[in-house]
Amino acid sequence: MAAHEGILLGATVVAAKGKASADLGVETALLDLKDGTTYRLDAVAARAWGLIQTPRTVREVRDTLLAECDARSASKWLLVYCSKIRN
């Protein structure tokens, strides 16, 4: 099954609790407050992270990213993120 199969565009997504982020200019740092893991978010991932601070459908996130960002980067981020949250 491809990563994008089974992703429901009407499904609601929201950022997980226990995470803190900071805008570092070129990228955004994301910190998991439970285990101390840090993540570096590029511009597309940072925009998506900002969008899901409030509950939104996958369709809303997709449409916003496609309107504001490079389509390839937006599609890649969405597929990777949704495949991770499904598991």
PyMOL Python script that loads the backbone (N, CA, C, O; Angstrom):
from pymol import cmd

cmd.read_pdbstr("""\
ATOM      1  N   MET A   1       0.853  -1.182   0.000  1.00  0.00           N
ATOM      2  CA  MET A   1       0.000   0.000   0.000  1.00  0.00           C
ATOM      3  C   MET A   1       0.894   1.239   0.000  1.00  0.00           C
ATOM      4  O   MET A   1       1.812   1.338   0.814  1.00  0.00           O
ATOM      5  N   ALA A   2       0.640   2.159  -0.883  1.00  0.00           N
ATOM      6  CA  ALA A   2       1.398   3.407  -0.940  1.00  0.00           C
ATOM      7  C   ALA A   2       1.093   4.252   0.287  1.00  0.00           C
ATOM      8  O   ALA A   2       0.037   4.107   0.903  1.00  0.00           O
ATOM      9  N   ALA A   3       2.031   5.142   0.641  1.00  0.00           N
ATOM     10  CA  ALA A   3       1.886   5.956   1.853  1.00  0.00           C
ATOM     11  C   ALA A   3       0.614   6.783   1.858  1.00  0.00           C
ATOM     12  O   ALA A   3       0.051   7.051   2.919  1.00  0.00           O
ATOM     13  N   HIS A   4       0.154   7.191   0.676  1.00  0.00           N
ATOM     14  CA  HIS A   4      -1.001   8.084   0.627  1.00  0.00           C
ATOM     15  C   HIS A   4      -2.336   7.348   0.621  1.00  0.00           C
ATOM     16  O   HIS A   4      -3.380   7.971   0.815  1.00  0.00           O
ATOM     17  N   GLU A   5      -2.323   6.048   0.404  1.00  0.00           N
ATOM     18  CA  GLU A   5      -3.579   5.314   0.371  1.00  0.00           C
ATOM     19  C   GLU A   5      -4.197   5.287   1.761  1.00  0.00           C
ATOM     20  O   GLU A   5      -3.504   5.073   2.755  1.00  0.00           O
ATOM     21  N   GLY A   6      -5.476   5.502   1.820  1.00  0.00           N
ATOM     22  CA  GLY A   6      -6.175   5.443   3.094  1.00  0.00           C
ATOM     23  C   GLY A   6      -6.207   6.750   3.859  1.00  0.00           C
ATOM     24  O   GLY A   6      -6.833   6.825   4.916  1.00  0.00           O
ATOM     25  N   ILE A   7      -5.545   7.791   3.350  1.00  0.00           N
ATOM     26  CA  ILE A   7      -5.591   9.086   4.018  1.00  0.00           C
ATOM     27  C   ILE A   7      -6.924   9.730   3.684  1.00  0.00           C
ATOM     28  O   ILE A   7      -7.253   9.927   2.515  1.00  0.00           O
ATOM     29  N   LEU A   8      -7.671  10.049   4.694  1.00  0.00           N
ATOM     30  CA  LEU A   8      -8.974  10.668   4.492  1.00  0.00           C
ATOM     31  C   LEU A   8      -8.830  12.182   4.526  1.00  0.00           C
ATOM     32  O   LEU A   8      -8.415  12.753   5.534  1.00  0.00           O
ATOM     33  N   LEU A   9      -9.173  12.823   3.422  1.00  0.00           N
ATOM     34  CA  LEU A   9      -9.040  14.280   3.360  1.00  0.00           C
ATOM     35  C   LEU A   9      -9.944  14.975   4.359  1.00  0.00           C
ATOM     36  O   LEU A   9      -9.665  16.107   4.755  1.00  0.00           O
ATOM     37  N   GLY A  10     -11.013  14.329   4.773  1.00  0.00           N
ATOM     38  CA  GLY A  10     -11.916  14.924   5.741  1.00  0.00           C
ATOM     39  C   GLY A  10     -11.516  14.672   7.186  1.00  0.00           C
ATOM     40  O   GLY A  10     -12.156  15.186   8.103  1.00  0.00           O
ATOM     41  N   ALA A  11     -10.454  13.878   7.402  1.00  0.00           N
ATOM     42  CA  ALA A  11      -9.995  13.592   8.760  1.00  0.00           C
ATOM     43  C   ALA A  11      -9.453  14.865   9.398  1.00  0.00           C
ATOM     44  O   ALA A  11      -8.821  15.684   8.731  1.00  0.00           O
ATOM     45  N   THR A  12      -9.702  15.021  10.681  1.00  0.00           N
ATOM     46  CA  THR A  12      -9.212  16.189  11.415  1.00  0.00           C
ATOM     47  C   THR A  12      -7.862  15.874  12.037  1.00  0.00           C
ATOM     48  O   THR A  12      -7.668  14.810  12.624  1.00  0.00           O
ATOM     49  N   VAL A  13      -6.929  16.813  11.902  1.00  0.00           N
ATOM     50  CA  VAL A  13      -5.604  16.685  12.505  1.00  0.00           C
ATOM     51  C   VAL A  13      -5.353  17.896  13.386  1.00  0.00           C
ATOM     52  O   VAL A  13      -5.860  18.988  13.128  1.00  0.00           O
ATOM     53  N   VAL A  14      -4.563  17.686  14.431  1.00  0.00           N
ATOM     54  CA  VAL A  14      -4.184  18.766  15.334  1.00  0.00           C
ATOM     55  C   VAL A  14      -2.817  18.420  15.909  1.00  0.00           C
ATOM     56  O   VAL A  14      -2.489  17.247  16.083  1.00  0.00           O
ATOM     57  N   ALA A  15      -2.026  19.440  16.201  1.00  0.00           N
ATOM     58  CA  ALA A  15      -0.693  19.224  16.752  1.00  0.00           C
ATOM     59  C   ALA A  15      -0.783  18.501  18.089  1.00  0.00           C
ATOM     60  O   ALA A  15      -1.696  18.730  18.882  1.00  0.00           O
ATOM     61  N   ALA A  16       0.182  17.626  18.316  1.00  0.00           N
ATOM     62  CA  ALA A  16       0.245  16.890  19.573  1.00  0.00           C
ATOM     63  C   ALA A  16       0.606  17.829  20.714  1.00  0.00           C
ATOM     64  O   ALA A  16       1.360  18.786  20.533  1.00  0.00           O
ATOM     65  N   LYS A  17       0.067  17.549  21.871  1.00  0.00           N
ATOM     66  CA  LYS A  17       0.432  18.328  23.063  1.00  0.00           C
ATOM     67  C   LYS A  17       1.842  17.909  23.485  1.00  0.00           C
ATOM     68  O   LYS A  17       2.336  16.854  23.087  1.00  0.00           O
ATOM     69  N   GLY A  18       2.467  18.742  24.284  1.00  0.00           N
ATOM     70  CA  GLY A  18       3.797  18.401  24.775  1.00  0.00           C
ATOM     71  C   GLY A  18       4.911  18.730  23.806  1.00  0.00           C
ATOM     72  O   GLY A  18       6.003  18.170  23.898  1.00  0.00           O
ATOM     73  N   LYS A  19       4.646  19.627  22.885  1.00  0.00           N
ATOM     74  CA  LYS A  19       5.658  20.063  21.919  1.00  0.00           C
ATOM     75  C   LYS A  19       5.808  21.574  22.020  1.00  0.00           C
ATOM     76  O   LYS A  19       4.831  22.291  22.238  1.00  0.00           O
ATOM     77  N   ALA A  20       7.027  22.049  21.861  1.00  0.00           N
ATOM     78  CA  ALA A  20       7.301  23.485  21.839  1.00  0.00           C
ATOM     79  C   ALA A  20       8.072  23.783  20.562  1.00  0.00           C
ATOM     80  O   ALA A  20       8.879  22.970  20.113  1.00  0.00           O
ATOM     81  N   SER A  21       7.823  24.946  19.982  1.00  0.00           N
ATOM     82  CA  SER A  21       8.528  25.303  18.759  1.00  0.00           C
ATOM     83  C   SER A  21       9.076  26.716  18.862  1.00  0.00           C
ATOM     84  O   SER A  21       8.577  27.549  19.619  1.00  0.00           O
ATOM     85  N   ALA A  22      10.115  26.958  18.078  1.00  0.00           N
ATOM     86  CA  ALA A  22      10.724  28.282  18.022  1.00  0.00           C
ATOM     87  C   ALA A  22      11.141  28.574  16.595  1.00  0.00           C
ATOM     88  O   ALA A  22      11.771  27.741  15.944  1.00  0.00           O
ATOM     89  N   ASP A  23      10.792  29.752  16.108  1.00  0.00           N
ATOM     90  CA  ASP A  23      11.184  30.196  14.772  1.00  0.00           C
ATOM     91  C   ASP A  23      12.627  30.657  14.838  1.00  0.00           C
ATOM     92  O   ASP A  23      12.958  31.573  15.592  1.00  0.00           O
ATOM     93  N   LEU A  24      13.490  30.024  14.050  1.00  0.00           N
ATOM     94  CA  LEU A  24      14.910  30.366  14.034  1.00  0.00           C
ATOM     95  C   LEU A  24      15.305  31.127  12.775  1.00  0.00           C
ATOM     96  O   LEU A  24      16.488  31.236  12.449  1.00  0.00           O
ATOM     97  N   GLY A  25      14.313  31.649  12.075  1.00  0.00           N
ATOM     98  CA  GLY A  25      14.575  32.401  10.856  1.00  0.00           C
ATOM     99  C   GLY A  25      14.444  31.524   9.634  1.00  0.00           C
ATOM    100  O   GLY A  25      13.394  31.514   8.992  1.00  0.00           O
ATOM    101  N   VAL A  26      15.482  30.791   9.300  1.00  0.00           N
ATOM    102  CA  VAL A  26      15.484  29.942   8.110  1.00  0.00           C
ATOM    103  C   VAL A  26      14.676  28.666   8.331  1.00  0.00           C
ATOM    104  O   VAL A  26      14.089  28.127   7.393  1.00  0.00           O
ATOM    105  N   GLU A  27      14.647  28.194   9.555  1.00  0.00           N
ATOM    106  CA  GLU A  27      13.906  26.984   9.881  1.00  0.00           C
ATOM    107  C   GLU A  27      13.264  27.145  11.253  1.00  0.00           C
ATOM    108  O   GLU A  27      13.489  28.136  11.948  1.00  0.00           O
ATOM    109  N   THR A  28      12.469  26.166  11.627  1.00  0.00           N
ATOM    110  CA  THR A  28      11.809  26.157  12.921  1.00  0.00           C
ATOM    111  C   THR A  28      12.294  24.942  13.690  1.00  0.00           C
ATOM    112  O   THR A  28      12.428  23.858  13.124  1.00  0.00           O
ATOM    113  N   ALA A  29      12.555  25.115  14.962  1.00  0.00           N
ATOM    114  CA  ALA A  29      12.943  24.001  15.828  1.00  0.00           C
ATOM    115  C   ALA A  29      11.706  23.552  16.596  1.00  0.00           C
ATOM    116  O   ALA A  29      10.928  24.370  17.087  1.00  0.00           O
ATOM    117  N   LEU A  30      11.544  22.248  16.687  1.00  0.00           N
ATOM    118  CA  LEU A  30      10.429  21.652  17.410  1.00  0.00           C
ATOM    119  C   LEU A  30      11.016  20.749  18.478  1.00  0.00           C
ATOM    120  O   LEU A  30      11.878  19.921  18.185  1.00  0.00           O
ATOM    121  N   LEU A  31      10.561  20.899  19.706  1.00  0.00           N
ATOM    122  CA  LEU A  31      11.075  20.132  20.834  1.00  0.00           C
ATOM    123  C   LEU A  31       9.965  19.301  21.442  1.00  0.00           C
ATOM    124  O   LEU A  31       8.898  19.818  21.773  1.00  0.00           O
ATOM    125  N   ASP A  32      10.224  18.006  21.589  1.00  0.00           N
ATOM    126  CA  ASP A  32       9.309  17.123  22.306  1.00  0.00           C
ATOM    127  C   ASP A  32       9.648  17.260  23.785  1.00  0.00           C
ATOM    128  O   ASP A  32      10.729  16.859  24.214  1.00  0.00           O
ATOM    129  N   LEU A  33       8.738  17.820  24.558  1.00  0.00           N
ATOM    130  CA  LEU A  33       9.002  18.104  25.953  1.00  0.00           C
ATOM    131  C   LEU A  33       9.089  16.851  26.819  1.00  0.00           C
ATOM    132  O   LEU A  33       9.633  16.904  27.922  1.00  0.00           O
ATOM    133  N   LYS A  34       8.565  15.730  26.339  1.00  0.00           N
ATOM    134  CA  LYS A  34       8.626  14.482  27.107  1.00  0.00           C
ATOM    135  C   LYS A  34       9.998  13.831  27.044  1.00  0.00           C
ATOM    136  O   LYS A  34      10.565  13.459  28.071  1.00  0.00           O
ATOM    137  N   ASP A  35      10.527  13.695  25.840  1.00  0.00           N
ATOM    138  CA  ASP A  35      11.783  12.953  25.710  1.00  0.00           C
ATOM    139  C   ASP A  35      12.970  13.797  25.251  1.00  0.00           C
ATOM    140  O   ASP A  35      14.081  13.282  25.127  1.00  0.00           O
ATOM    141  N   GLY A  36      12.748  15.087  24.998  1.00  0.00           N
ATOM    142  CA  GLY A  36      13.838  15.980  24.637  1.00  0.00           C
ATOM    143  C   GLY A  36      14.273  15.909  23.183  1.00  0.00           C
ATOM    144  O   GLY A  36      15.236  16.571  22.795  1.00  0.00           O
ATOM    145  N   THR A  37      13.580  15.116  22.371  1.00  0.00           N
ATOM    146  CA  THR A  37      13.923  15.015  20.956  1.00  0.00           C
ATOM    147  C   THR A  37      13.642  16.335  20.264  1.00  0.00           C
ATOM    148  O   THR A  37      12.601  16.955  20.483  1.00  0.00           O
ATOM    149  N   THR A  38      14.572  16.757  19.431  1.00  0.00           N
ATOM    150  CA  THR A  38      14.373  17.982  18.657  1.00  0.00           C
ATOM    151  C   THR A  38      14.258  17.641  17.174  1.00  0.00           C
ATOM    152  O   THR A  38      14.840  16.671  16.689  1.00  0.00           O
ATOM    153  N   TYR A  39      13.498  18.461  16.482  1.00  0.00           N
ATOM    154  CA  TYR A  39      13.278  18.299  15.054  1.00  0.00           C
ATOM    155  C   TYR A  39      13.521  19.638  14.384  1.00  0.00           C
ATOM    156  O   TYR A  39      13.229  20.691  14.951  1.00  0.00           O
ATOM    157  N   ARG A  40      14.060  19.591  13.167  1.00  0.00           N
ATOM    158  CA  ARG A  40      14.240  20.793  12.367  1.00  0.00           C
ATOM    159  C   ARG A  40      13.169  20.798  11.294  1.00  0.00           C
ATOM    160  O   ARG A  40      13.070  19.857  10.506  1.00  0.00           O
ATOM    161  N   LEU A  41      12.377  21.838  11.260  1.00  0.00           N
ATOM    162  CA  LEU A  41      11.293  21.946  10.282  1.00  0.00           C
ATOM    163  C   LEU A  41      11.673  22.949   9.208  1.00  0.00           C
ATOM    164  O   LEU A  41      12.072  24.075   9.507  1.00  0.00           O
ATOM    165  N   ASP A  42      11.548  22.533   7.955  1.00  0.00           N
ATOM    166  CA  ASP A  42      11.768  23.476   6.863  1.00  0.00           C
ATOM    167  C   ASP A  42      10.546  24.388   6.764  1.00  0.00           C
ATOM    168  O   ASP A  42       9.618  24.277   7.566  1.00  0.00           O
ATOM    169  N   ALA A  43      10.546  25.271   5.801  1.00  0.00           N
ATOM    170  CA  ALA A  43       9.470  26.261   5.692  1.00  0.00           C
ATOM    171  C   ALA A  43       8.094  25.621   5.516  1.00  0.00           C
ATOM    172  O   ALA A  43       7.118  26.084   6.106  1.00  0.00           O
ATOM    173  N   VAL A  44       8.011  24.565   4.713  1.00  0.00           N
ATOM    174  CA  VAL A  44       6.717  23.907   4.481  1.00  0.00           C
ATOM    175  C   VAL A  44       6.233  23.225   5.757  1.00  0.00           C
ATOM    176  O   VAL A  44       5.079  23.384   6.156  1.00  0.00           O
ATOM    177  N   ALA A  45       7.118  22.470   6.390  1.00  0.00           N
ATOM    178  CA  ALA A  45       6.743  21.778   7.628  1.00  0.00           C
ATOM    179  C   ALA A  45       6.382  22.781   8.730  1.00  0.00           C
ATOM    180  O   ALA A  45       5.452  22.549   9.502  1.00  0.00           O
ATOM    181  N   ALA A  46       7.112  23.883   8.799  1.00  0.00           N
ATOM    182  CA  ALA A  46       6.806  24.909   9.799  1.00  0.00           C
ATOM    183  C   ALA A  46       5.436  25.529   9.547  1.00  0.00           C
ATOM    184  O   ALA A  46       4.683  25.785  10.487  1.00  0.00           O
ATOM    185  N   ARG A  47       5.117  25.768   8.291  1.00  0.00           N
ATOM    186  CA  ARG A  47       3.788  26.323   7.970  1.00  0.00           C
ATOM    187  C   ARG A  47       2.703  25.329   8.351  1.00  0.00           C
ATOM    188  O   ARG A  47       1.687  25.702   8.938  1.00  0.00           O
ATOM    189  N   ALA A  48       2.923  24.065   8.015  1.00  0.00           N
ATOM    190  CA  ALA A  48       1.950  23.033   8.371  1.00  0.00           C
ATOM    191  C   ALA A  48       1.800  22.933   9.874  1.00  0.00           C
ATOM    192  O   ALA A  48       0.682  22.821  10.377  1.00  0.00           O
ATOM    193  N   TRP A  49       2.912  22.973  10.604  1.00  0.00           N
ATOM    194  CA  TRP A  49       2.873  22.922  12.066  1.00  0.00           C
ATOM    195  C   TRP A  49       2.032  24.083  12.601  1.00  0.00           C
ATOM    196  O   TRP A  49       1.222  23.904  13.510  1.00  0.00           O
ATOM    197  N   GLY A  50       2.228  25.255  12.037  1.00  0.00           N
ATOM    198  CA  GLY A  50       1.433  26.408  12.450  1.00  0.00           C
ATOM    199  C   GLY A  50      -0.049  26.215  12.172  1.00  0.00           C
ATOM    200  O   GLY A  50      -0.894  26.593  12.983  1.00  0.00           O
ATOM    201  N   LEU A  51      -0.359  25.629  11.033  1.00  0.00           N
ATOM    202  CA  LEU A  51      -1.761  25.406  10.671  1.00  0.00           C
ATOM    203  C   LEU A  51      -2.463  24.452  11.630  1.00  0.00           C
ATOM    204  O   LEU A  51      -3.628  24.653  11.972  1.00  0.00           O
ATOM    205  N   ILE A  52      -1.755  23.421  12.057  1.00  0.00           N
ATOM    206  CA  ILE A  52      -2.418  22.404  12.884  1.00  0.00           C
ATOM    207  C   ILE A  52      -2.382  22.716  14.377  1.00  0.00           C
ATOM    208  O   ILE A  52      -2.637  21.841  15.204  1.00  0.00           O
ATOM    209  N   GLN A  53      -2.072  23.943  14.714  1.00  0.00           N
ATOM    210  CA  GLN A  53      -2.189  24.348  16.121  1.00  0.00           C
ATOM    211  C   GLN A  53      -3.654  24.383  16.543  1.00  0.00           C
ATOM    212  O   GLN A  53      -3.978  24.288  17.727  1.00  0.00           O
ATOM    213  N   THR A  54      -4.521  24.519  15.563  1.00  0.00           N
ATOM    214  CA  THR A  54      -5.961  24.384  15.795  1.00  0.00           C
ATOM    215  C   THR A  54      -6.441  23.244  14.900  1.00  0.00           C
ATOM    216  O   THR A  54      -5.891  23.042  13.818  1.00  0.00           O
ATOM    217  N   PRO A  55      -7.448  22.503  15.327  1.00  0.00           N
ATOM    218  CA  PRO A  55      -7.913  21.370  14.520  1.00  0.00           C
ATOM    219  C   PRO A  55      -8.321  21.810  13.112  1.00  0.00           C
ATOM    220  O   PRO A  55      -9.051  22.786  12.939  1.00  0.00           O
ATOM    221  N   ARG A  56      -7.840  21.076  12.120  1.00  0.00           N
ATOM    222  CA  ARG A  56      -8.159  21.328  10.718  1.00  0.00           C
ATOM    223  C   ARG A  56      -8.271  19.988  10.009  1.00  0.00           C
ATOM    224  O   ARG A  56      -7.726  18.982  10.464  1.00  0.00           O
ATOM    225  N   THR A  57      -8.971  19.988   8.907  1.00  0.00           N
ATOM    226  CA  THR A  57      -9.021  18.758   8.123  1.00  0.00           C
ATOM    227  C   THR A  57      -7.734  18.641   7.303  1.00  0.00           C
ATOM    228  O   THR A  57      -7.056  19.631   7.028  1.00  0.00           O
ATOM    229  N   VAL A  58      -7.426  17.415   6.927  1.00  0.00           N
ATOM    230  CA  VAL A  58      -6.279  17.186   6.055  1.00  0.00           C
ATOM    231  C   VAL A  58      -6.465  17.982   4.773  1.00  0.00           C
ATOM    232  O   VAL A  58      -5.497  18.523   4.239  1.00  0.00           O
ATOM    233  N   ARG A  59      -7.677  18.064   4.278  1.00  0.00           N
ATOM    234  CA  ARG A  59      -7.968  18.834   3.054  1.00  0.00           C
ATOM    235  C   ARG A  59      -7.599  20.306   3.240  1.00  0.00           C
ATOM    236  O   ARG A  59      -6.982  20.901   2.356  1.00  0.00           O
ATOM    237  N   GLU A  60      -7.969  20.900   4.376  1.00  0.00           N
ATOM    238  CA  GLU A  60      -7.640  22.309   4.625  1.00  0.00           C
ATOM    239  C   GLU A  60      -6.134  22.528   4.650  1.00  0.00           C
ATOM    240  O   GLU A  60      -5.632  23.491   4.070  1.00  0.00           O
ATOM    241  N   VAL A  61      -5.421  21.642   5.316  1.00  0.00           N
ATOM    242  CA  VAL A  61      -3.962  21.764   5.385  1.00  0.00           C
ATOM    243  C   VAL A  61      -3.371  21.616   3.989  1.00  0.00           C
ATOM    244  O   VAL A  61      -2.526  22.412   3.580  1.00  0.00           O
ATOM    245  N   ARG A  62      -3.816  20.598   3.258  1.00  0.00           N
ATOM    246  CA  ARG A  62      -3.333  20.372   1.894  1.00  0.00           C
ATOM    247  C   ARG A  62      -3.573  21.589   1.015  1.00  0.00           C
ATOM    248  O   ARG A  62      -2.660  22.060   0.337  1.00  0.00           O
ATOM    249  N   ASP A  63      -4.798  22.097   1.025  1.00  0.00           N
ATOM    250  CA  ASP A  63      -5.139  23.218   0.150  1.00  0.00           C
ATOM    251  C   ASP A  63      -4.330  24.467   0.483  1.00  0.00           C
ATOM    252  O   ASP A  63      -3.888  25.180  -0.417  1.00  0.00           O
ATOM    253  N   THR A  64      -4.137  24.730   1.762  1.00  0.00           N
ATOM    254  CA  THR A  64      -3.345  25.897   2.172  1.00  0.00           C
ATOM    255  C   THR A  64      -1.896  25.739   1.754  1.00  0.00           C
ATOM    256  O   THR A  64      -1.297  26.666   1.210  1.00  0.00           O
ATOM    257  N   LEU A  65      -1.328  24.560   2.009  1.00  0.00           N
ATOM    258  CA  LEU A  65       0.067  24.336   1.622  1.00  0.00           C
ATOM    259  C   LEU A  65       0.254  24.430   0.114  1.00  0.00           C
ATOM    260  O   LEU A  65       1.232  25.011  -0.358  1.00  0.00           O
ATOM    261  N   LEU A  66      -0.674  23.866  -0.637  1.00  0.00           N
ATOM    262  CA  LEU A  66      -0.554  23.928  -2.099  1.00  0.00           C
ATOM    263  C   LEU A  66      -0.682  25.360  -2.615  1.00  0.00           C
ATOM    264  O   LEU A  66      -0.051  25.719  -3.608  1.00  0.00           O
ATOM    265  N   ALA A  67      -1.493  26.174  -1.948  1.00  0.00           N
ATOM    266  CA  ALA A  67      -1.673  27.568  -2.369  1.00  0.00           C
ATOM    267  C   ALA A  67      -0.466  28.429  -2.013  1.00  0.00           C
ATOM    268  O   ALA A  67      -0.150  29.383  -2.723  1.00  0.00           O
ATOM    269  N   GLU A  68       0.206  28.095  -0.918  1.00  0.00           N
ATOM    270  CA  GLU A  68       1.273  28.951  -0.402  1.00  0.00           C
ATOM    271  C   GLU A  68       2.691  28.444  -0.652  1.00  0.00           C
ATOM    272  O   GLU A  68       3.642  29.223  -0.597  1.00  0.00           O
ATOM    273  N   CYS A  69       2.840  27.174  -0.920  1.00  0.00           N
ATOM    274  CA  CYS A  69       4.175  26.574  -0.990  1.00  0.00           C
ATOM    275  C   CYS A  69       4.384  25.858  -2.313  1.00  0.00           C
ATOM    276  O   CYS A  69       3.451  25.688  -3.098  1.00  0.00           O
ATOM    277  N   ASP A  70       5.605  25.445  -2.546  1.00  0.00           N
ATOM    278  CA  ASP A  70       5.936  24.608  -3.687  1.00  0.00           C
ATOM    279  C   ASP A  70       5.105  23.334  -3.617  1.00  0.00           C
ATOM    280  O   ASP A  70       5.091  22.658  -2.588  1.00  0.00           O
ATOM    281  N   ALA A  71       4.418  23.005  -4.697  1.00  0.00           N
ATOM    282  CA  ALA A  71       3.495  21.869  -4.699  1.00  0.00           C
ATOM    283  C   ALA A  71       4.182  20.555  -4.354  1.00  0.00           C
ATOM    284  O   ALA A  71       3.620  19.746  -3.617  1.00  0.00           O
ATOM    285  N   ARG A  72       5.374  20.330  -4.866  1.00  0.00           N
ATOM    286  CA  ARG A  72       6.082  19.070  -4.582  1.00  0.00           C
ATOM    287  C   ARG A  72       6.422  18.962  -3.098  1.00  0.00           C
ATOM    288  O   ARG A  72       6.219  17.911  -2.491  1.00  0.00           O
ATOM    289  N   SER A  73       6.936  20.038  -2.511  1.00  0.00           N
ATOM    290  CA  SER A  73       7.285  20.029  -1.091  1.00  0.00           C
ATOM    291  C   SER A  73       6.046  19.848  -0.221  1.00  0.00           C
ATOM    292  O   SER A  73       6.070  19.111   0.766  1.00  0.00           O
ATOM    293  N   ALA A  74       4.973  20.522  -0.593  1.00  0.00           N
ATOM    294  CA  ALA A  74       3.735  20.429   0.181  1.00  0.00           C
ATOM    295  C   ALA A  74       3.171  19.016   0.134  1.00  0.00           C
ATOM    296  O   ALA A  74       2.765  18.473   1.161  1.00  0.00           O
ATOM    297  N   SER A  75       3.146  18.423  -1.042  1.00  0.00           N
ATOM    298  CA  SER A  75       2.622  17.068  -1.188  1.00  0.00           C
ATOM    299  C   SER A  75       3.474  16.066  -0.426  1.00  0.00           C
ATOM    300  O   SER A  75       2.947  15.174   0.240  1.00  0.00           O
ATOM    301  N   LYS A  76       4.782  16.210  -0.522  1.00  0.00           N
ATOM    302  CA  LYS A  76       5.691  15.302   0.181  1.00  0.00           C
ATOM    303  C   LYS A  76       5.472  15.397   1.683  1.00  0.00           C
ATOM    304  O   LYS A  76       5.355  14.372   2.354  1.00  0.00           O
ATOM    305  N   TRP A  77       5.415  16.611   2.222  1.00  0.00           N
ATOM    306  CA  TRP A  77       5.224  16.775   3.654  1.00  0.00           C
ATOM    307  C   TRP A  77       3.918  16.138   4.096  1.00  0.00           C
ATOM    308  O   TRP A  77       3.883  15.415   5.092  1.00  0.00           O
ATOM    309  N   LEU A  78       2.859  16.398   3.372  1.00  0.00           N
ATOM    310  CA  LEU A  78       1.543  15.889   3.746  1.00  0.00           C
ATOM    311  C   LEU A  78       1.528  14.359   3.750  1.00  0.00           C
ATOM    312  O   LEU A  78       0.988  13.749   4.674  1.00  0.00           O
ATOM    313  N   LEU A  79       2.108  13.743   2.740  1.00  0.00           N
ATOM    314  CA  LEU A  79       2.135  12.279   2.684  1.00  0.00           C
ATOM    315  C   LEU A  79       2.955  11.684   3.829  1.00  0.00           C
ATOM    316  O   LEU A  79       2.536  10.711   4.455  1.00  0.00           O
ATOM    317  N   VAL A  80       4.113  12.263   4.098  1.00  0.00           N
ATOM    318  CA  VAL A  80       4.955  11.750   5.180  1.00  0.00           C
ATOM    319  C   VAL A  80       4.254  11.924   6.521  1.00  0.00           C
ATOM    320  O   VAL A  80       4.200  10.986   7.317  1.00  0.00           O
ATOM    321  N   TYR A  81       3.719  13.111   6.778  1.00  0.00           N
ATOM    322  CA  TYR A  81       3.057  13.378   8.051  1.00  0.00           C
ATOM    323  C   TYR A  81       1.861  12.447   8.247  1.00  0.00           C
ATOM    324  O   TYR A  81       1.719  11.835   9.306  1.00  0.00           O
ATOM    325  N   CYS A  82       1.022  12.341   7.259  1.00  0.00           N
ATOM    326  CA  CYS A  82      -0.184  11.519   7.402  1.00  0.00           C
ATOM    327  C   CYS A  82       0.159  10.040   7.543  1.00  0.00           C
ATOM    328  O   CYS A  82      -0.533   9.315   8.259  1.00  0.00           O
ATOM    329  N   SER A  83       1.204   9.584   6.880  1.00  0.00           N
ATOM    330  CA  SER A  83       1.578   8.174   7.041  1.00  0.00           C
ATOM    331  C   SER A  83       2.100   7.923   8.455  1.00  0.00           C
ATOM    332  O   SER A  83       1.900   6.836   8.997  1.00  0.00           O
ATOM    333  N   LYS A  84       2.760   8.902   9.056  1.00  0.00           N
ATOM    334  CA  LYS A  84       3.258   8.736  10.425  1.00  0.00           C
ATOM    335  C   LYS A  84       2.118   8.722  11.437  1.00  0.00           C
ATOM    336  O   LYS A  84       2.130   7.921  12.372  1.00  0.00           O
ATOM    337  N   ILE A  85       1.147   9.590  11.261  1.00  0.00           N
ATOM    338  CA  ILE A  85       0.070   9.654  12.260  1.00  0.00           C
ATOM    339  C   ILE A  85      -0.892   8.486  12.135  1.00  0.00           C
ATOM    340  O   ILE A  85      -1.640   8.202  13.071  1.00  0.00           O
ATOM    341  N   ARG A  86      -0.888   7.807  11.002  1.00  0.00           N
ATOM    342  CA  ARG A  86      -1.753   6.646  10.830  1.00  0.00           C
ATOM    343  C   ARG A  86      -1.210   5.446  11.560  1.00  0.00           C
ATOM    344  O   ARG A  86      -1.976   4.560  11.940  1.00  0.00           O
ATOM    345  N   ASN A  87       0.105   5.388  11.770  1.00  0.00           N
ATOM    346  CA  ASN A  87       0.732   4.216  12.391  1.00  0.00           C
ATOM    347  C   ASN A  87       0.712   4.265  13.885  1.00  0.00           C
ATOM    348  O   ASN A  87       1.204   3.346  14.539  1.00  0.00           O
TER     349      ASN A  87
END
""", "prot")
cmd.dss("prot")
cmd.show_as("cartoon", "prot")
cmd.util.cbc("prot")
cmd.orient("prot")
